[in-house]
Amino acid sequence: MAQGKSGQAQQETGHRGQTRFRELLAQGGREGALIALIVLCVYLVMALVSHNPSDPGWASIGHELEATNYAGRSGAWLSSLLMTFFGELAWLFPMLAGWCAIVLYRNRGTYPDFHWPLFFLRAGGFVLFISASCGLFGLYSFFGLGPDSGGVLGSEMAMTLVTMLNRPATTLILGAIALFGLTLVTGLSWIAMIDRIGHGAVMLGRAVTWSGRAVTGGLGRMRRKAGEVRQARLDAPKKTEPPIVNRRVDEPSPGLLKRLGQRFRRDRATSGKPEPKRREPVMSEETESEQPSLPLVVDTVDEAPGAPEGEADQQAVTITRFQGQGAGKAQPESEQTKGNGKRRRRGNGRAADKGQSPVPPVSLLDEPGPHKKQGYSADSLQYMSRLLEEKLADFGVAVEVVEVNPGPVITRFEIKPAAGVKVSRISNLAKDLARALAVYSVRVVEVIPGKSVVGIEIPNEEREMVKLSEILSSASYSKSGSALTLALGNDIGGEPVVADLGKMPHLLVAGTTGSGKSVGVNAMILSMLLKATPEEVRMIMIDPKMLELSIYEGIPHLLAPVVTDMKEAANALRWCVAEMERRYQLMSSQGVRNLAGYNRKVRDARERGEPIKDPLWNPQNALDPSEDARPELEPLPYIVVVVDEFADMMMIVGKKVEELIARIAQKARAAGIHLILATQRPSVDVITGLIKANIPTRASFSVQSKVDSRTVLDQGGAEQLLGNGDMLYLPPGSSNPERVHGAFVDDDEVHRIVEAWKQRGEPDYVDDVLSGGDSDSVPGIAAMGGEDSEQDALFDEAVAFVTESGRVSISSVQRKFKIGYNRAANLVEAMESAGVVSAAGQNGSREVLAAPPPRD
């Protein structure tokens, strides 16, 4: 018995110990979980409160090594992850942790009963609630946080559902999912809540009724006082000017455009003075909650030239109309004189007649036609502004049209994106906007210098034709003192755009057939012909198509006839390289840095009667080797090389032309030699990296694809141009292209200018241009030709080695003579040209055809 009682006691003691152990374990686990949840909540709050996008994080582009986040580098990484995916709803995570801690604390006296199915149900409800809430925050700008306040999850969900359904249906579905998820998480009964709200409304109504009966007398007195104040307002004299805002313009109505037009005309008619008054801040008698949308505010440059910006309300759209130059014509005058000495070449040609101007007058060109009404009407601009905002809002992009700039060809809408909206999202919607606005194309200008807005360029219904005479008659062209002034066209506001080729110093022009590229090149050439004499500018024209530039045959500016044979084109470029090196030697001997300084020094010496002798004169090549026969230095003209179809020349001549153009492009600026290269096939095998790196100034007309646009401009946009002279001009030293509407000139105008120059002088051709000149003495030119490899010092030794050994390969020649691979390859190709070895077979092997040389 004793043993039985002792065994039972031991069992009871063990059972109590196990029970106590489980209670302590449950208590420790509950308190540990409570502490962990509190720490997690505080940690998340610290990380989110001090979130900084510049800190190193999951989606951060910052380069800071030290994190400014209160929670350290891990907190910066975690806050970046949560903010990127969930936006402002990332705050739900610390709230969830705190709520769980509160529930755990309230149930501290009960035994923990954990149900996994209930846990997964509530976790799924939280996922549904936060996903739907992110979608709603991405669809609407709640609390002024912007459309991106829902993070990547909200933006993608809102955009996908809006594309599949529409905005109201998406709102309804996401709201229902959010309420359902909240019910699963909290167990909240919406029907019971509606009953409580209804009961509270009934009790509140009873209390209001009782209170109203108690204060009936006081309310009556207040009504009488309010009636007296209202009657006094009605008896007051009315204002002479109607209020700017007096009705809602965003309510749907069949006569919207008509009412806007009437309001616009009424506002213009009520102004009794010719000069507009200073606009006061827009005021409304309505409360802020009922304030209507503001109408379009239309300003013109000629009506309010000094109106300060920013006086209108933020919701008003300003339309600024530009007026182009050309109302009055001014004859251009060249600031440079003709020159007062002989030419370095054979002569000046036939002298100009007495009383004849040194350059043909601009009046030979066709007069610009009368300016038509530009672009859209004010009603259409108002409608398109609102339509633009609505269409972008349909795609989840909140913007506001702040200004409209109508031009002769396009109209630019300047929009201000909401906070957090990336410009790339607007750029990706260019085709959708073009479809929504029913226009040919829409170009998005991501950066407008000096403004924090994004430009949306839309073509006008009727575009104006920009005549070359309008640009050449402008003050900007007339005031330009450079002989290399190029007339490009008008900008989007109708102002003339001129450029100095000497500052570019080379120009690359690209555009498909029919884009206006050839007309633009003709306009550039005529702008120089109407500005400079042959003593100032000489030209070399290369025309592989034999159609575009042949019209200029016979003008006195040409150094050689228009080149149509591509072998002669390579010789012309080779002569330019030799001339460039000769000019550098002359400038170095005179201690000047550029051609302008050289010409100035030569003219000053002539005026003093102390002409400078030619330091490069070689008496061995002269008929009279005496020192008295040494020629004098003369001012040198600028040389402009114009290539109409650069791709065709690259296809025929190839690598030699690329290297010649690269040498000219990178060195010839100070020597006064400039290139204008035009092509209709802007591919990477034509516009190589070596050429593009040395020609920073480019102009692109309409191209076929974004790839071609990036090849020319290093960015897209040219594929959205309208053609017929519409181009993007990338000025030197800038990465933002400027949209220019190219000047138009027809063949009759070109013929008139060419005939006028033919009457003033005959061409003075230089024979060495087409033959290549004395280019053998110039370093680097002889190596560009394949026929000079036989002059290699190792050629004879290589032939002896090959014929004696009976086998040939580039690697064997390279090892035998210890030379580079390129030189060994040139030697083998030279032996092939000389008939020593055969051409390479299918496997690359060659046969030795010549017998070994006889030995003495």
DRENFIRO-269150 format. One line per 8 residues: number of its first residue (from 1); their letters; for each residue x, y, z of C-alpha. Coordinates in steps of 0.25 Angstrom, whole numbers, always signed. Layout:
# residues N
NUM> A> X,Y,Z  ...
# end
This chain:
# residues 856
1> MAQGKSGQ> +0,+0,+0  +11,+9,+4  +18,+7,-9  +5,+10,-17  +2,+23,-10  +16,+28,-12  +15,+24,-27  +2,+32,-28
9> AQQETGHR> +8,+44,-22  +20,+44,-31  +10,+43,-43  +2,+55,-38  +15,+63,-35  +19,+60,-50  +6,+64,-55  +6,+77,-48
17> GQTRFREL> +20,+80,-53  +16,+78,-67  +4,+87,-65  +12,+98,-59  +23,+96,-70  +12,+98,-81  +6,+110,-74  +20,+117,-73
25> LAQGGREG> +23,+113,-87  +9,+119,-92  +12,+132,-84  +26,+133,-89  +22,+131,-103  +10,+141,-102  +19,+152,-95  +30,+149,-105
33> ALIALIVL> +20,+151,-117  +15,+163,-111  +29,+170,-109  +32,+165,-123  +20,+172,-129  +22,+185,-122  +37,+185,-126  +33,+182,-140
41> CVYLVMAL> +22,+193,-140  +32,+203,-135  +43,+199,-144  +34,+200,-157  +29,+214,-152  +43,+219,-150  +47,+213,-164  +35,+219,-171
49> VSHNPSDP> +35,+233,-164  +50,+235,-168  +48,+230,-182  +58,+237,-192  +59,+233,-207  +73,+237,-207  +77,+226,-197  +83,+213,-202
57> GWASIGHE> +71,+204,-203  +63,+194,-211  +58,+203,-222  +67,+215,-219  +76,+222,-229  +84,+230,-219  +99,+228,-217  +99,+232,-202
65> LEATNYAG> +108,+222,-194  +102,+226,-181  +87,+224,-179  +79,+236,-172  +68,+226,-168  +65,+225,-153  +65,+210,-155  +79,+209,-162
73> RSGAWLSS> +82,+203,-175  +73,+191,-173  +61,+201,-170  +65,+209,-182  +64,+197,-191  +51,+192,-184  +44,+206,-186  +49,+207,-200
81> LLMTFFGE> +43,+193,-203  +29,+196,-196  +28,+210,-202  +31,+205,-216  +21,+194,-216  +10,+199,-207  +12,+214,-207  +6,+222,-195
89> LAWLFPML> -2,+209,-192  +11,+203,-186  +6,+210,-173  -4,+198,-172  +7,+189,-168  +11,+196,-155  -3,+198,-152  -6,+183,-154
97> AGWCAIVL> +6,+180,-145  +0,+189,-134  -14,+184,-136  -9,+169,-133  -1,+174,-121  -14,+180,-115  -22,+168,-118  -11,+159,-111
105> YRNRGTYP> -11,+169,-99  -26,+169,-97  -26,+153,-97  -15,+152,-88  -23,+145,-77  -28,+134,-86  -21,+121,-91  -16,+124,-105
113> DFHWPLFF> -25,+116,-115  -18,+118,-129  -26,+113,-141  -18,+112,-154  -31,+113,-163  -35,+126,-157  -21,+131,-158  -20,+128,-173
121> LRAGGFVL> -34,+134,-175  -31,+147,-168  -17,+148,-176  -24,+146,-189  -34,+157,-185  -22,+166,-182  -16,+163,-196  -30,+166,-202
129> FISASCGL> -31,+179,-194  -17,+185,-197  -18,+181,-212  -31,+188,-214  -27,+200,-206  -14,+201,-214  -23,+201,-227  -32,+211,-222
137> FGLYSFFG> -21,+220,-218  -14,+218,-232  -27,+222,-238  -31,+234,-230  -22,+245,-224  -27,+244,-209  -23,+254,-199  -15,+261,-210
145> LGPDSGGV> -4,+250,-210  -4,+248,-225  -8,+236,-234  +5,+229,-231  +1,+228,-216  -3,+214,-218  +11,+209,-222  +15,+200,-233
153> LGSEMAMT> +4,+190,-229  -7,+201,-230  -3,+207,-243  -2,+194,-250  -15,+189,-244  -22,+202,-248  -17,+203,-262  -20,+188,-265
161> LVTMLNRP> -34,+189,-260  -37,+202,-266  -32,+197,-280  -41,+184,-278  -53,+192,-272  -54,+207,-270  -52,+216,-258  -66,+215,-251
169> ATTLILGA> -66,+200,-252  -52,+199,-247  -56,+208,-235  -68,+199,-232  -60,+186,-233  -48,+191,-225  -57,+197,-214  -65,+184,-212
177> IALFGLTL> -52,+176,-211  -47,+185,-201  -59,+185,-192  -60,+170,-193  -45,+168,-189  -47,+178,-177  -59,+169,-173  -50,+157,-173
185> VTGLSWIA> -39,+163,-165  -47,+170,-154  -60,+162,-154  -68,+175,-156  -82,+174,-160  -87,+185,-169  -101,+182,-168  -100,+184,-152
193> MIDRIGHG> -92,+197,-155  -103,+202,-164  -114,+199,-153  -106,+206,-143  -104,+218,-152  -119,+218,-155  -122,+218,-140  -112,+229,-137
201> AVMLGRAV> -118,+237,-149  -132,+236,-143  -128,+240,-129  -120,+252,-135  -133,+256,-142  -141,+256,-130  -131,+264,-122  -130,+274,-133
209> TWSGRAVT> -145,+275,-134  -146,+277,-119  -135,+288,-119  -142,+295,-131  -155,+297,-123  -147,+303,-112  -140,+313,-120  -151,+317,-130
217> GGLGRMRR> -151,+331,-126  -136,+333,-128  -136,+326,-142  -147,+335,-146  -140,+348,-143  -127,+342,-150  -136,+340,-163  -141,+354,-162
225> KAGEVRQA> -127,+360,-161  -122,+351,-172  -133,+356,-181  -130,+370,-179  -115,+367,-183  -119,+360,-195  -128,+372,-199  -117,+381,-197
233> RLDAPKKT> -108,+373,-206  -119,+373,-217  -121,+388,-216  -106,+391,-218  -101,+396,-232  -96,+384,-241  -82,+383,-246  -79,+388,-260
241> EPPIVNRR> -71,+376,-264  -77,+362,-263  -70,+353,-254  -59,+344,-261  -65,+331,-254  -80,+331,-254  -84,+317,-257  -79,+303,-258
249> VDEPSPGL> -73,+299,-271  -70,+285,-268  -85,+281,-267  -89,+273,-280  -97,+281,-289  -99,+280,-304  -95,+295,-306  -82,+295,-299
257> LKRLGQRF> -73,+300,-310  -83,+311,-314  -84,+316,-300  -69,+317,-298  -68,+325,-311  -79,+334,-307  -72,+336,-294  -59,+339,-301
265> RRDRATSG> -65,+349,-310  -73,+356,-299  -60,+357,-290  -53,+363,-302  -64,+373,-305  -66,+378,-291  -52,+384,-291  -54,+398,-295
273> KPEPKRRE> -39,+402,-295  -30,+397,-306  -20,+392,-296  -24,+381,-286  -25,+384,-272  -17,+377,-261  -24,+364,-258  -28,+363,-243
281> PVMSEETE> -29,+350,-236  -41,+342,-240  -52,+343,-229  -65,+336,-228  -77,+338,-219  -79,+324,-218  -73,+315,-207  -60,+308,-209
289> SEQPSLPL> -68,+295,-209  -77,+300,-221  -66,+308,-228  -67,+304,-243  -56,+301,-253  -49,+313,-259  -50,+316,-274  -39,+317,-284
297> VVDTVDEA> -31,+330,-282  -27,+335,-296  -15,+345,-298  -8,+350,-310  +6,+355,-310  +2,+368,-318  -9,+371,-308  -2,+369,-295
305> PGAPEGEA> +13,+369,-297  +16,+373,-283  +6,+365,-276  +13,+358,-264  +12,+343,-263  +5,+336,-251  -7,+346,-249  -17,+337,-254
313> DQQAVTIT> -23,+326,-245  -15,+313,-246  -26,+306,-253  -27,+316,-264  -20,+312,-277  -12,+322,-284  -12,+323,-299  +0,+331,-305
321> RFQGQGAG> -1,+334,-320  +12,+336,-327  +14,+345,-340  +25,+342,-349  +35,+352,-355  +34,+357,-369  +23,+368,-368  +33,+378,-373
329> KAQPESEQ> +45,+373,-382  +59,+378,-379  +70,+375,-389  +82,+367,-383  +95,+374,-383  +108,+367,-381  +118,+372,-371  +130,+366,-379
337> TKGNGKRR> +136,+374,-390  +140,+367,-404  +155,+367,-402  +165,+376,-408  +175,+367,-414  +177,+355,-424  +172,+341,-422  +182,+331,-418
345> RRGNGRAA> +177,+323,-430  +177,+327,-445  +168,+339,-444  +155,+344,-439  +147,+342,-451  +139,+352,-458  +137,+365,-449  +123,+370,-445
353> DKGQSPVP> +117,+381,-454  +117,+395,-449  +106,+398,-439  +103,+383,-437  +102,+378,-423  +113,+368,-418  +102,+358,-415  +88,+356,-422
361> PVSLLDEP> +77,+363,-415  +66,+355,-407  +55,+361,-416  +59,+350,-426  +52,+340,-417  +37,+339,-416  +30,+348,-406  +23,+341,-394
369> GPHKKQGY> +8,+340,-395  -2,+346,-386  -2,+340,-372  -14,+332,-370  -21,+329,-357  -12,+320,-349  -16,+307,-344  -29,+304,-336
377> SADSLQYM> -39,+314,-331  -41,+317,-316  -52,+308,-315  -45,+296,-321  -33,+299,-312  -42,+299,-299  -48,+286,-303  -35,+280,-307
385> SRLLEEKL> -29,+284,-294  -40,+278,-286  -40,+265,-295  -25,+264,-293  -27,+264,-278  -38,+254,-278  -31,+244,-287  -18,+244,-279
393> ADFGVAVE> -27,+243,-266  -33,+230,-273  -19,+224,-273  -17,+228,-258  -8,+240,-261  -13,+253,-254  -9,+266,-262  -13,+280,-263
401> VVEVNPGP> -12,+288,-276  -6,+301,-271  -2,+308,-285  -5,+307,-300  +5,+312,-310  -2,+312,-324  +8,+313,-336  +8,+313,-351
409> VITRFEIK> +9,+298,-352  +7,+292,-338  +1,+295,-325  +8,+292,-312  +0,+289,-300  +8,+291,-287  +4,+281,-276  +7,+280,-262
417> PAAGVKVS> +8,+266,-257  +3,+263,-243  +13,+260,-232  +19,+246,-234  +16,+245,-249  +28,+241,-257  +29,+247,-271  +32,+234,-277
425> RISNLAKD> +18,+230,-275  +13,+241,-283  +23,+239,-294  +18,+224,-295  +4,+229,-298  +7,+238,-310  +0,+228,-320  -12,+227,-311
433> LARALAVY> -13,+242,-310  -12,+244,-325  -24,+234,-326  -32,+241,-316  -30,+255,-322  -32,+250,-336  -18,+255,-341  -7,+250,-350
441> SVRVVEVI> +3,+249,-339  +6,+255,-325  +20,+258,-320  +23,+258,-305  +34,+268,-301  +39,+263,-288  +48,+275,-284  +45,+289,-287
449> PGKSVVGI> +57,+298,-283  +53,+308,-272  +40,+302,-269  +35,+290,-260  +25,+286,-270  +23,+275,-281  +20,+279,-295  +10,+272,-304
457> EIPNEERE> +11,+276,-319  -1,+274,-328  -1,+278,-343  -11,+289,-347  -22,+287,-356  -16,+296,-367  -1,+298,-367  +6,+310,-372
465> MVKLSEIL> +17,+310,-383  +30,+316,-378  +36,+323,-390  +51,+325,-390  +50,+340,-393  +43,+342,-380  +55,+336,-372  +65,+344,-381
473> SSASYSKS> +57,+357,-379  +57,+355,-363  +66,+364,-354  +73,+352,-349  +78,+348,-362  +82,+362,-366  +89,+365,-353  +97,+352,-354
481> GSALTLAL> +111,+356,-358  +116,+342,-362  +118,+338,-377  +113,+324,-373  +99,+328,-368  +89,+317,-370  +74,+320,-371  +67,+308,-365
489> GNDIGGEP> +52,+312,-364  +43,+316,-353  +41,+311,-339  +28,+306,-333  +25,+321,-330  +27,+326,-344  +41,+333,-340  +52,+331,-351
497> VVADLGKM> +63,+321,-347  +77,+324,-353  +90,+317,-350  +105,+319,-352  +112,+308,-359  +125,+313,-354  +121,+310,-340  +115,+297,-342
505> PHLLVAGT> +125,+294,-349  +119,+283,-357  +104,+278,-360  +98,+265,-361  +84,+265,-368  +76,+252,-369  +61,+250,-374  +53,+240,-383
513> TGSGKSVG> +49,+243,-397  +38,+254,-397  +42,+259,-383  +48,+272,-389  +62,+269,-387  +67,+273,-401  +59,+286,-400  +65,+289,-387
521> VNAMILSM> +79,+287,-392  +76,+296,-404  +71,+307,-394  +84,+306,-386  +92,+307,-399  +84,+319,-404  +85,+326,-390  +100,+325,-392
529> LLKATPEE> +100,+330,-407  +92,+342,-403  +101,+345,-391  +115,+343,-396  +124,+346,-409  +133,+336,-415  +145,+343,-408  +138,+339,-395
537> VRMIMIDP> +132,+325,-397  +136,+314,-407  +128,+301,-409  +130,+287,-413  +117,+280,-416  +116,+264,-417  +103,+259,-423  +103,+244,-425
545> KMLELSIY> +88,+245,-430  +93,+255,-441  +80,+263,-439  +79,+271,-426  +92,+279,-427  +95,+280,-442  +86,+292,-443  +98,+300,-436
553> EGIPHLLA> +107,+297,-448  +115,+309,-452  +114,+318,-440  +127,+325,-436  +127,+319,-422  +130,+305,-427  +144,+300,-426  +141,+289,-436
561> PVVTDMKE> +130,+285,-444  +119,+277,-437  +124,+264,-434  +116,+252,-438  +127,+241,-439  +129,+235,-425  +144,+233,-428  +146,+248,-431
569> AANALRWC> +138,+250,-418  +149,+243,-410  +159,+251,-417  +152,+264,-414  +152,+260,-399  +166,+256,-400  +169,+270,-406  +162,+276,-394
577> VAEMERRY> +170,+268,-384  +183,+273,-391  +178,+287,-392  +174,+286,-377  +188,+282,-373  +194,+294,-382  +185,+304,-375  +190,+299,-362
585> QLMSSQGV> +204,+301,-366  +201,+315,-371  +194,+319,-358  +205,+313,-349  +215,+321,-357  +207,+334,-354  +204,+330,-339  +189,+331,-341
593> RNLAGYNR> +179,+321,-336  +168,+321,-347  +165,+325,-361  +158,+339,-357  +171,+343,-349  +180,+339,-361  +171,+347,-371  +171,+359,-362
601> KVRDARER> +187,+358,-360  +189,+357,-375  +179,+369,-378  +186,+378,-368  +199,+375,-374  +194,+378,-388  +188,+391,-383  +202,+395,-376
609> GEPIKDPL> +209,+392,-390  +217,+381,-384  +211,+368,-390  +215,+355,-384  +222,+345,-392  +218,+331,-394  +226,+322,-384  +223,+309,-391
617> WNPQNALD> +228,+313,-405  +237,+303,-410  +247,+309,-420  +250,+295,-426  +236,+295,-432  +236,+309,-438  +240,+314,-451  +248,+325,-445
625> PSEDARPE> +255,+320,-432  +259,+334,-428  +254,+340,-415  +248,+351,-422  +238,+341,-428  +233,+337,-415  +218,+339,-415  +210,+348,-405
633> LEPLPYIV> +200,+342,-395  +185,+345,-398  +173,+344,-390  +167,+330,-390  +152,+327,-392  +144,+318,-384  +141,+304,-391  +128,+297,-390
641> VVVDEFAD> +127,+283,-395  +112,+279,-397  +109,+264,-399  +95,+261,-403  +94,+246,-402  +104,+242,-392  +100,+227,-392  +102,+225,-406
649> MMMIVGKK> +116,+230,-405  +119,+222,-393  +114,+209,-401  +123,+212,-413  +135,+217,-407  +134,+211,-393  +145,+212,-382  +153,+222,-389
657> VEELIARI> +143,+233,-389  +139,+230,-374  +153,+233,-370  +155,+245,-379  +142,+251,-373  +146,+248,-359  +159,+255,-361  +152,+267,-367
665> AQKARAAG> +141,+267,-356  +151,+267,-344  +162,+277,-349  +156,+286,-360  +149,+296,-352  +160,+305,-349  +165,+304,-364  +151,+309,-369
673> IHLILATQ> +146,+296,-375  +132,+291,-372  +124,+279,-376  +109,+278,-379  +105,+263,-380  +91,+259,-384  +86,+245,-385  +72,+238,-386
681> RPSVDVIT> +77,+225,-379  +81,+228,-365  +87,+215,-361  +98,+211,-353  +107,+206,-365  +105,+220,-371  +106,+229,-359  +116,+222,-352
689> GLIKANIP> +121,+225,-338  +134,+231,-343  +126,+241,-352  +115,+244,-341  +125,+247,-330  +131,+258,-338  +118,+264,-343  +110,+269,-331
697> TRASFSVQ> +101,+278,-339  +90,+270,-346  +76,+272,-352  +66,+261,-354  +54,+262,-363  +44,+251,-363  +49,+237,-362  +43,+224,-362
705> SKVDSRTV> +46,+218,-348  +50,+222,-334  +63,+214,-337  +67,+224,-348  +63,+236,-340  +73,+231,-329  +83,+228,-339  +83,+243,-343
713> LDQGGAEQ> +79,+250,-330  +82,+240,-320  +68,+241,-316  +54,+238,-321  +44,+248,-327  +48,+250,-342  +39,+238,-345  +27,+246,-341
721> LLGNGDML> +29,+258,-350  +19,+263,-360  +29,+263,-372  +29,+274,-383  +40,+282,-376  +37,+278,-361  +50,+275,-354  +57,+274,-341
729> YLPPGSSN> +70,+283,-340  +80,+279,-330  +89,+292,-328  +103,+290,-323  +106,+288,-309  +91,+284,-306  +84,+271,-304  +70,+277,-305
737> PERVHGAF> +66,+277,-320  +58,+289,-325  +46,+287,-334  +47,+296,-347  +38,+297,-359  +48,+297,-370  +48,+308,-381  +42,+305,-394
745> VDDDEVHR> +49,+309,-407  +45,+304,-421  +54,+301,-433  +50,+314,-440  +56,+322,-428  +68,+314,-429  +70,+316,-444  +68,+331,-442
753> IVEAWKQR> +79,+332,-431  +89,+323,-439  +87,+332,-452  +89,+344,-444  +102,+339,-439  +106,+334,-453  +104,+348,-458  +114,+353,-447
761> GEPDYVDD> +125,+344,-450  +130,+331,-455  +135,+319,-447  +150,+318,-444  +152,+303,-443  +164,+297,-436  +169,+285,-444  +175,+278,-432
769> VLSGGDSD> +162,+276,-425  +157,+265,-434  +171,+259,-435  +174,+259,-421  +185,+269,-421  +198,+268,-414  +193,+258,-404  +205,+249,-403
777> SVPGIAAM> +212,+258,-394  +201,+258,-384  +202,+248,-373  +191,+238,-373  +186,+240,-387  +194,+230,-394  +191,+219,-385  +176,+220,-388
785> GGEDSEQD> +178,+215,-402  +180,+200,-405  +189,+203,-417  +200,+208,-408  +204,+196,-401  +214,+192,-412  +222,+204,-408  +224,+197,-394
793> ALFDEAVA> +239,+195,-391  +237,+180,-388  +229,+177,-401  +241,+172,-409  +245,+164,-397  +232,+158,-395  +231,+154,-409  +244,+147,-408
801> FVTESGRV> +240,+140,-396  +226,+135,-401  +232,+130,-415  +244,+123,-409  +235,+116,-398  +224,+113,-407  +213,+116,-397  +206,+129,-393
809> SISSVQRK> +198,+133,-381  +196,+146,-373  +201,+140,-360  +214,+134,-367  +217,+148,-373  +214,+154,-359  +224,+144,-352  +235,+145,-362
817> FKIGYNRA> +236,+160,-362  +231,+163,-348  +221,+173,-352  +206,+175,-349  +194,+168,-354  +189,+180,-362  +202,+182,-369  +204,+167,-372
825> ANLVEAME> +190,+167,-378  +192,+179,-387  +205,+172,-392  +198,+160,-396  +187,+167,-403  +197,+175,-410  +204,+162,-415  +190,+158,-419
833> SAGVVSAA> +188,+170,-428  +202,+169,-434  +199,+154,-438  +209,+148,-428  +198,+140,-421  +184,+135,-424  +172,+140,-417  +167,+133,-404
841> GQNGSREV> +159,+121,-406  +147,+116,-398  +156,+111,-387  +165,+124,-387  +177,+117,-394  +185,+124,-405  +194,+118,-416  +207,+124,-420
849> LAAPPPRD> +207,+128,-435  +220,+134,-437  +234,+127,-438  +244,+131,-428  +254,+142,-433  +267,+138,-439  +279,+138,-430  +292,+144,-434
# end
